[in-house]
Amino acid sequence: MTEAMGVAVIGAKGRMGSTVAEAVTAAPDLRLAAALDLGDSLTALRTSAVRVAVDFTVPAATESNVHELIDLGVNAVVGTTGWDAAALERVREHLGSASGVGVVVAANFALGAVLAMRFAALAAPFFESAEIVELHHPDKVDAPSGTARHTAEAIAAARAQAALGAAPDATEPGRSLAGARGAAVAGVPVHSVRLRGLVAHEEILFGNAGEYLTIRHDSLDRVSFMPGVLLAVRQVVNRPGLTVGLEPLLGLG
């Protein structure tokens, strides 16, 4: 019988971390070897037979956690938002000197959300206009969400490859309140809603003359993220280096 793989959860007392700990405990091929939270030292993982650590902490701590895990030789799966290109490049460079260690950083672990982002990239070259509305609970610390940023960047890249110009928008700055048109992410307007009762939702809007297309994904419970988290946990041990997004793990490129 194959021995269950040891997994640590960092941020185990948080909303997502506690759900991850439950999912790992319930998986027959995984073993919850450590549950760490604020104030706990990661150095304890050196002797705890942990092969993978899952980080759902806060943006201010997640990058330093990942670098420490790399130094410990522990593979990492990261769902904490707040990553930018510079931070990802620092991790990629660090992994260059860490033999066999893998890190997966994903903006969203819900399989439906990953597919929605892929559908949006496919649709983007065929529509004149594109905007995003993302809706989350009011305890979320960042805006726009990492998922919305990733979606907007994918839309912008697809539009650029298709040689599309800027989307039409006659709004004049002097005639509108600052922020009324949302935040521009790679030129795509993104609007953030924070409302009690929501979990994680994204609506991607495309428009042409006489038609529009809406792609929407709703996570109604945090358990919706667990299949993607467990997929990443199982695969990261065989993926040295940095993997960004779940798309490569799902065979989507």
C-alpha positions, 0 to 999 in steps of 0.5 A: 500500500502506498504511503499517504503524502504528507501535506502542511497547511499554512494559514490553517485557521483561516476560512480557506486554510481550514477548508483545505485542512479538511479536504486533505484529511478526507483524501485517502492518499494524503495526510495532514502532517502540519497545520500552521497559522500566525506565529508558527515557524515554518522550520518545523516542516524540516523534520515533519515528513512534509512534501507539499505545503499549501499557503492560504495566508495573506499577501504580506506574508505569502512570498516570504513563506514560499521562499522559506519553503524553497529553502526547506526543500518543500514543494508549495501550492499557493492560493494567496492573492497579491502576486505580481510579475516581479514577485513571480520572477523572484520565485522563479529565480530562487527555484533555479537553484533548488533542485526538484522543488516545485511551486504552483501559484494559482489565482483561482482553484475552482475548475469552473473559474479556470475554464471561464478564464480560458473561454474569455481568452477564446472569445476576446478576439471576436468582440469589440468591447470587454469588461469584468465585474468581480464580486466577493465577500467584504472580508477580502483584502485585495481589489480587484481579485487575482482572478479578475486580474488574470482574466483581464490580462488574458483578454488583453493578450488575446486582443493584442494578438488579434491586433485589436485597438482599444475598446470604444469608450466616450467617457470624459474624465471631467464628466465622471467621478473618479473610479466610476469606470472601474480599474483598468487592468491591461486596458480592460475595465474591472469593477469590484463588488464587496457584499456580505453573503457573497463568496467568489463570483466573476462576470465577463462581459463582451459586446459587439453591435447588436449582441453581447456575450456573458461568461459567469462563474459562481463559487457558492462555497469554499469547497468548490476550490478543493478539487483544484487544490488537491489536483495541484498538491498531487501534481506539484511534486512532479513539476519542478520550477514555477507553474502559474495557474491551473491551466497547465495541470488541466492540459489547457496550456 
